[in-house]
């Protein structure tokens, strides 16, 4: 059995899956800021100045 370097399409598929995982985590109420930062970092995204706000504050603007 031979091992092959990942193809460009599989690299894009893996990156796409990491983005999906980040998006799904952003929808979950149980996701912590630390979780989001780790998932974003895996996508090459640096999240700055994240903070948690009560749901009422989000609705009322």
LONU-474657 format. One record per residue (C-alpha): residue in one letter; y, z, x. Coordinates in nm, 4 decimals, padded with zeros to 6 digits. Each point is the difference from the previous one (the first is absolute). Layout:
BEGIN
<torse residuo="A" north="Y" up="Z" east="X"/>
...
//
This chain:
BEGIN
<torse residuo="X" north="00.0000" up="00.0000" east="00.0000"/>
<torse residuo="X" north="00.3391" up="-00.0973" east="00.1406"/>
<torse residuo="X" north="00.3309" up="00.1648" east="-00.0676"/>
<torse residuo="X" north="00.3016" up="-00.2112" east="-00.0744"/>
<torse residuo="X" north="00.3690" up="00.0781" east="00.0222"/>
<torse residuo="X" north="00.1570" up="00.0483" east="-00.3445"/>
<torse residuo="X" north="00.1335" up="-00.3216" east="-00.1426"/>
<torse residuo="X" north="00.3619" up="-00.0322" east="-00.1012"/>
<torse residuo="X" north="-00.1007" up="-00.0132" east="-00.3661"/>
<torse residuo="X" north="-00.1948" up="00.3250" east="00.0260"/>
<torse residuo="X" north="00.2955" up="00.1644" east="00.1748"/>
<torse residuo="X" north="00.2243" up="-00.1046" east="-00.2883"/>
<torse residuo="X" north="-00.2568" up="00.1238" east="-00.2502"/>
<torse residuo="X" north="-00.0141" up="00.3393" east="00.1736"/>
<torse residuo="X" north="00.3795" up="00.0211" east="00.0081"/>
<torse residuo="X" north="00.0157" up="-00.0970" east="-00.3664"/>
<torse residuo="X" north="-00.2463" up="00.2755" east="-00.0850"/>
<torse residuo="X" north="00.2123" up="00.2550" east="00.1876"/>
<torse residuo="X" north="00.3035" up="-00.1103" east="-00.2008"/>
<torse residuo="X" north="-00.1975" up="00.0326" east="-00.3233"/>
<torse residuo="X" north="-00.1145" up="00.3484" east="00.1028"/>
<torse residuo="X" north="00.3625" up="00.0982" east="00.0656"/>
<torse residuo="X" north="00.1127" up="-00.1380" east="-00.3356"/>
<torse residuo="X" north="-00.2780" up="00.1800" east="-00.1868"/>
<torse residuo="X" north="00.0822" up="00.3257" east="00.1781"/>
<torse residuo="X" north="00.3638" up="-00.0356" east="-00.1032"/>
<torse residuo="X" north="-00.1121" up="-00.0091" east="-00.3638"/>
<torse residuo="X" north="-00.2081" up="00.3198" east="00.0208"/>
<torse residuo="X" north="00.1724" up="00.3270" east="-00.0818"/>
<torse residuo="X" north="-00.2272" up="00.1887" east="00.2407"/>
<torse residuo="X" north="00.1012" up="-00.2029" east="00.3067"/>
<torse residuo="X" north="00.2001" up="00.1982" east="00.2518"/>
<torse residuo="X" north="00.2877" up="-00.1290" east="00.2101"/>
<torse residuo="X" north="-00.2202" up="00.0521" east="00.3043"/>
<torse residuo="X" north="-00.2678" up="-00.2240" east="-00.1571"/>
<torse residuo="X" north="00.2580" up="-00.2699" east="-00.0699"/>
<torse residuo="X" north="00.1349" up="00.0175" east="00.3528"/>
<torse residuo="X" north="-00.3489" up="-00.0405" east="00.1472"/>
<torse residuo="X" north="-00.0827" up="-00.2953" east="-00.2256"/>
<torse residuo="X" north="00.3359" up="-00.1630" east="00.0715"/>
<torse residuo="X" north="-00.0489" up="00.0464" east="00.3738"/>
<torse residuo="X" north="-00.3357" up="-00.1811" east="-00.0281"/>
<torse residuo="X" north="00.1985" up="-00.2932" east="-00.1455"/>
<torse residuo="X" north="00.2625" up="00.0118" east="00.2748"/>
<torse residuo="X" north="00.2602" up="00.1459" east="-00.2358"/>
<torse residuo="X" north="00.2078" up="00.3039" east="00.0920"/>
<torse residuo="X" north="00.1083" up="00.2026" east="-00.3003"/>
<torse residuo="X" north="00.3196" up="00.1946" east="00.0562"/>
<torse residuo="X" north="00.1548" up="00.2838" east="-00.1959"/>
<torse residuo="X" north="-00.2686" up="00.0391" east="-00.2638"/>
<torse residuo="X" north="00.0300" up="00.2967" east="-00.2285"/>
<torse residuo="X" north="-00.1682" up="00.1165" east="-00.3137"/>
<torse residuo="X" north="00.2066" up="00.0185" east="-00.3186"/>
<torse residuo="X" north="-00.0920" up="00.1431" east="-00.3387"/>
<torse residuo="X" north="-00.1062" up="-00.2589" east="-00.2556"/>
<torse residuo="X" north="00.2919" up="00.0933" east="-00.2266"/>
<torse residuo="X" north="00.2458" up="-00.0854" east="00.2760"/>
<torse residuo="X" north="-00.1632" up="-00.3423" east="00.0421"/>
<torse residuo="X" north="00.0272" up="-00.0733" east="-00.3716"/>
<torse residuo="X" north="00.3595" up="00.1190" east="-00.0326"/>
<torse residuo="X" north="00.1177" up="-00.1752" east="00.3146"/>
//
